[in-house]
Amino acid sequence: SAFFGYEFSENSSASISYSRRINRPRGRFLNPFSGLESNINIFVGNPELNPAMTNSFDLGYLHKWNRVTLSTSAYMNITDDNFQFVRRNNGVSADGTPVTITTPINLSKEYRFGFEFNVNYNPFKWWRINSNFNFYRNETKGDYTFTYTVDDVVFNDFQDFNRSAYSWTTRVNSKINLPYKIDWQLNGNYEAPQNTAQGRRVGVASANTSLSKDVLKDKATIGLNVQDIFNSRKMKNDTYIPGELRSYNEMQWRQRQVTLSFTYRFNMSKADRQKENQQRQQDGGGEEYMGG
């Protein structure tokens, strides 16, 4: 990676960067043994899947005012051997419904262009708001040939995966210092709908909240967390498969979860504690949605 920055003043700066990153497939993506997600949906890994390589370019600008900090960036990512999950007809049926197989493949290339805004706003000393907005355009190039057998007859279905799509995501996190040194965080996330190589991904909205209080001379913390308040964090996809098949898939990683925790920190300095708080704020006070 390479990074260059320039400060116009104490409150204003610009940067430009380049990095080359590798994205290795997970073990599940490589496992050739099938996993039964339902009686008509089967996931099969691809042991020949190669790592994806990304060239990333970023141009950023940051400006600070009295209560507001704004950082923006325009970026371009070019990925070779990008992972793409494809669904195909298995050639068999369950109670009259065709069985489909989902498999990851290396598609030729993916281009992503976009811009991102991050805003930190402190309307009062006891209230902090940070938000993120990301708008991007995806362009994918590649094709794939599906092979399956029905009654000893081999069928080959060719599908062109060349496509382009626009989408956006946003996140808002609010942190309020309540009386008795209680911290309250509330965050909301939204991923807009997006056209995919074989269909369309439905938009997803979710929200989390937490209450925490330091005790025992700030060496311990009691926390109450609610993940996915509205139980809406679900991945939904409409897929159109060669052979005039349409498949609707809905998956939820985890249902609404309420946890009560107690954390005690041994030999943690004040500086370490501040770093922990900063990391918690950057994480948005909750789990990131695994959109696949």
C-alpha positions as CSV (number, residue, x, y, z in Angstrom):
1,S,0.0,0.0,0.0
2,A,1.0,3.6,-0.5
3,F,-0.4,6.7,1.2
4,F,0.1,10.4,0.6
5,G,-1.5,13.2,2.7
6,Y,-1.4,17.0,2.7
7,E,-2.6,19.4,5.4
8,F,-4.0,22.6,4.1
9,S,-4.5,23.8,7.7
10,E,-5.1,22.3,11.2
11,N,-8.7,21.7,10.2
12,S,-8.4,20.6,6.6
13,S,-6.5,17.9,4.8
14,A,-6.5,15.7,1.7
15,S,-5.1,12.2,1.0
16,I,-4.6,9.8,-1.9
17,S,-3.8,6.1,-1.4
18,Y,-3.3,2.9,-3.3
19,S,-3.4,-0.7,-1.9
20,R,-3.4,-4.2,-3.4
21,R,-5.3,-6.6,-1.3
22,I,-5.9,-10.4,-1.3
23,N,-9.2,-12.0,-0.3
24,R,-8.8,-15.7,0.4
25,P,-11.9,-18.0,0.2
26,R,-13.3,-19.3,3.5
27,G,-13.0,-23.0,4.2
28,R,-16.7,-23.5,3.6
29,F,-16.3,-22.1,0.1
30,L,-13.7,-24.7,-0.7
31,N,-15.5,-27.7,0.8
32,P,-16.7,-30.0,-2.0
33,F,-19.1,-31.8,0.3
34,S,-22.7,-30.5,0.1
35,G,-24.5,-28.7,2.9
36,L,-28.3,-29.1,3.0
37,E,-29.9,-25.7,3.6
38,S,-33.3,-27.0,2.8
39,N,-34.7,-30.0,0.8
40,I,-34.5,-27.9,-2.4
41,N,-31.5,-25.7,-1.7
42,I,-28.0,-27.3,-1.5
43,F,-24.7,-25.5,-1.0
44,V,-21.5,-27.0,-2.5
45,G,-18.1,-25.6,-2.2
46,N,-15.6,-25.3,-5.0
47,P,-12.1,-26.7,-4.2
48,E,-10.7,-25.0,-7.3
49,L,-11.7,-21.5,-6.1
50,N,-8.8,-19.0,-6.3
51,P,-8.1,-16.0,-4.1
52,A,-9.4,-12.6,-5.4
53,M,-6.9,-9.8,-5.9
54,T,-8.1,-6.2,-5.6
55,N,-6.4,-2.9,-6.7
56,S,-7.9,-0.1,-4.6
57,F,-7.5,3.6,-5.3
58,D,-8.9,6.3,-2.9
59,L,-9.0,10.1,-2.9
60,G,-10.1,11.6,0.4
61,Y,-10.8,15.0,2.0
62,L,-11.3,15.8,5.7
63,H,-12.5,19.1,7.3
64,K,-13.2,19.9,10.9
65,W,-15.6,22.6,12.2
66,N,-16.5,23.4,15.8
67,R,-18.9,20.6,16.4
68,V,-18.8,18.8,13.0
69,T,-16.1,16.6,11.3
70,L,-16.7,15.7,7.7
71,S,-14.6,13.1,5.8
72,T,-15.3,12.2,2.2
73,S,-13.7,9.9,-0.3
74,A,-14.0,8.8,-3.9
75,Y,-12.8,5.3,-4.6
76,M,-12.3,2.7,-7.3
77,N,-11.7,-1.0,-6.7
78,I,-10.7,-3.4,-9.5
79,T,-10.9,-7.1,-8.5
80,D,-9.6,-10.0,-10.5
81,D,-11.1,-13.5,-10.0
82,N,-13.9,-12.1,-7.9
83,F,-16.1,-14.6,-6.0
84,Q,-19.5,-15.0,-7.4
85,F,-22.2,-17.3,-6.0
86,V,-24.2,-18.9,-8.8
87,R,-27.3,-21.1,-8.6
88,R,-28.0,-23.9,-11.0
89,N,-30.5,-26.6,-11.6
90,N,-29.5,-29.9,-10.1
91,G,-31.6,-32.0,-12.5
92,V,-33.6,-33.6,-9.7
93,S,-36.8,-32.5,-7.8
94,A,-38.2,-32.8,-4.4
95,D,-42.0,-33.3,-4.3
96,G,-42.2,-31.8,-7.8
97,T,-40.0,-28.7,-7.0
98,P,-36.6,-28.5,-8.8
99,V,-33.5,-28.8,-6.5
100,T,-31.0,-26.0,-7.0
101,I,-27.3,-26.0,-6.1
102,T,-25.4,-22.8,-5.0
103,T,-21.6,-22.8,-5.7
104,P,-19.0,-20.1,-5.6
105,I,-17.0,-19.5,-8.7
106,N,-14.2,-17.1,-9.8
107,L,-15.8,-14.6,-12.2
108,S,-13.5,-12.7,-14.5
109,K,-13.5,-9.1,-13.1
110,E,-15.5,-6.7,-10.9
111,Y,-15.2,-2.9,-11.0
112,R,-16.6,-0.8,-8.1
113,F,-16.7,3.0,-8.3
114,G,-18.2,5.1,-5.5
115,F,-18.1,7.8,-3.0
116,E,-18.5,7.8,0.8
117,F,-19.4,10.4,3.4
118,N,-18.6,10.2,7.2
119,V,-20.0,12.8,9.5
120,N,-19.3,13.2,13.2
121,Y,-21.6,15.7,15.0
122,N,-21.5,16.7,18.7
123,P,-24.7,18.9,19.2
124,F,-24.0,18.8,23.0
125,K,-21.2,17.6,25.2
126,W,-23.4,14.6,26.3
127,W,-24.5,13.7,22.8
128,R,-22.5,12.4,19.9
129,I,-23.7,11.3,16.4
130,N,-21.7,9.7,13.7
131,S,-23.1,8.6,10.3
132,N,-21.9,7.0,7.1
133,F,-23.3,7.1,3.6
134,N,-21.8,5.0,0.7
135,F,-23.0,5.1,-2.9
136,Y,-21.4,2.9,-5.5
137,R,-21.7,1.3,-8.9
138,N,-20.8,-2.3,-9.5
139,E,-19.8,-3.6,-12.8
140,T,-19.2,-7.4,-13.3
141,K,-17.8,-9.1,-16.4
142,G,-17.8,-12.9,-16.9
143,D,-19.9,-15.9,-18.0
144,Y,-20.5,-19.5,-16.8
145,T,-21.8,-22.7,-18.3
146,F,-24.1,-24.9,-16.1
147,T,-24.1,-28.6,-16.7
148,Y,-26.7,-31.0,-15.3
149,T,-28.3,-34.3,-16.2
150,V,-32.0,-35.3,-16.4
151,D,-32.9,-38.9,-17.2
152,D,-29.4,-39.6,-18.5
153,V,-29.6,-36.6,-20.8
154,V,-26.9,-33.9,-20.3
155,F,-27.9,-30.3,-20.5
156,N,-25.6,-27.3,-20.9
157,D,-27.0,-23.9,-19.9
158,F,-24.9,-20.8,-20.7
159,Q,-25.4,-17.6,-18.7
160,D,-23.9,-14.2,-19.3
161,F,-23.0,-12.5,-16.0
162,N,-22.0,-9.1,-17.5
163,R,-24.0,-6.6,-15.6
164,S,-23.9,-3.2,-13.9
165,A,-25.8,-2.0,-10.8
166,Y,-26.1,0.9,-8.5
167,S,-26.7,0.6,-4.8
168,W,-26.0,2.4,-1.5
169,T,-25.7,1.8,2.2
170,T,-26.0,4.0,5.2
171,R,-25.5,3.8,9.0
172,V,-26.3,6.2,11.9
173,N,-25.0,5.8,15.4
174,S,-26.1,7.9,18.4
175,K,-24.3,7.9,21.8
176,I,-25.9,9.8,24.7
177,N,-24.3,10.2,28.2
178,L,-27.2,9.8,30.6
179,P,-27.2,10.7,34.3
180,Y,-25.4,8.4,36.7
181,K,-22.7,7.9,34.1
182,I,-24.8,5.6,32.0
183,D,-24.0,5.5,28.2
184,W,-26.8,4.8,25.7
185,Q,-26.1,3.9,22.1
186,L,-28.6,3.4,19.3
187,N,-27.7,2.6,15.7
188,G,-29.5,1.9,12.5
189,N,-28.3,0.3,9.3
190,Y,-29.7,0.1,5.8
191,E,-28.6,-1.7,2.7
192,A,-30.5,-0.7,-0.4
193,P,-31.7,-3.2,-3.0
194,Q,-29.2,-4.2,-5.7
195,N,-29.4,-6.1,-9.0
196,T,-27.1,-9.2,-8.9
197,A,-25.7,-11.4,-11.6
198,Q,-28.7,-13.8,-11.4
199,G,-31.5,-11.6,-10.0
200,R,-32.0,-9.1,-7.2
201,R,-31.1,-8.6,-3.6
202,V,-33.8,-7.1,-1.4
203,G,-33.0,-4.1,0.8
204,V,-32.3,-4.8,4.5
205,A,-32.9,-2.4,7.5
206,S,-31.9,-3.2,11.1
207,A,-31.3,-1.5,14.4
208,N,-29.4,-2.2,17.6
209,T,-29.2,-0.5,21.0
210,S,-27.2,-0.8,24.2
211,L,-26.9,0.6,27.7
212,S,-23.6,0.5,29.7
213,K,-22.3,1.7,33.0
214,D,-18.8,1.6,34.4
215,V,-18.5,0.4,38.0
216,L,-15.8,-0.6,40.5
217,K,-13.9,2.6,39.9
218,D,-14.2,2.3,36.1
219,K,-12.5,-1.1,36.1
220,A,-15.7,-3.0,35.2
221,T,-18.6,-2.4,32.9
222,I,-22.2,-3.7,33.1
223,G,-23.9,-3.8,29.7
224,L,-27.4,-4.5,28.3
225,N,-27.4,-5.1,24.5
226,V,-30.3,-5.6,22.1
227,Q,-29.2,-6.8,18.6
228,D,-31.6,-6.5,15.7
229,I,-34.4,-4.8,17.6
230,F,-37.1,-5.3,14.9
231,N,-35.8,-8.8,14.0
232,S,-35.4,-7.6,10.4
233,R,-31.8,-8.4,9.6
234,K,-32.5,-11.0,6.9
235,M,-30.7,-11.6,3.6
236,K,-33.3,-12.0,0.8
237,N,-32.6,-12.8,-2.8
238,D,-34.7,-13.3,-5.9
239,T,-32.8,-15.5,-8.3
240,Y,-33.6,-16.4,-12.0
241,I,-32.0,-19.7,-13.0
242,P,-31.6,-20.9,-16.6
243,G,-34.5,-23.3,-17.5
244,E,-37.2,-20.7,-16.6
245,L,-36.7,-21.3,-12.8
246,R,-37.2,-18.6,-10.2
247,S,-35.9,-19.1,-6.7
248,Y,-36.6,-16.9,-3.6
249,N,-34.1,-17.3,-0.7
250,E,-34.4,-15.8,2.7
251,M,-31.7,-16.3,5.4
252,Q,-31.4,-14.9,8.9
253,W,-28.0,-15.3,10.6
254,R,-29.3,-14.7,14.1
255,Q,-32.7,-13.7,15.5
256,R,-33.2,-10.8,17.9
257,Q,-30.8,-11.2,20.8
258,V,-30.8,-9.6,24.2
259,T,-27.7,-10.0,26.4
260,L,-26.6,-8.8,29.8
261,S,-22.9,-8.7,30.3
262,F,-20.3,-7.9,33.0
263,T,-16.7,-7.1,32.0
264,Y,-13.8,-6.6,34.3
265,R,-10.5,-5.1,33.0
266,F,-7.3,-6.2,34.6
267,N,-4.4,-3.7,34.6
268,M,-5.9,-1.5,31.8
269,S,-4.6,2.0,31.7
270,K,-6.7,5.1,31.0
271,A,-5.3,5.3,27.5
272,D,-6.3,1.7,26.8
273,R,-9.8,2.4,28.0
274,Q,-10.1,5.4,25.7
275,K,-9.0,3.3,22.7
276,E,-11.6,0.7,23.7
277,N,-14.3,3.4,23.6
278,Q,-13.1,4.8,20.3
279,Q,-13.2,1.3,18.7
280,R,-16.7,0.7,20.1
281,Q,-17.9,3.9,18.5
282,Q,-16.4,3.0,15.2
283,D,-18.0,-0.3,15.3
284,G,-21.4,1.4,15.6
285,G,-22.3,-0.2,18.9
286,G,-23.4,-3.5,17.3
287,E,-22.6,-6.3,14.9
288,E,-22.1,-5.6,11.2
289,Y,-24.7,-7.3,9.0
290,M,-23.1,-10.2,7.0
291,G,-24.6,-9.5,3.7
292,G,-22.8,-12.3,1.8
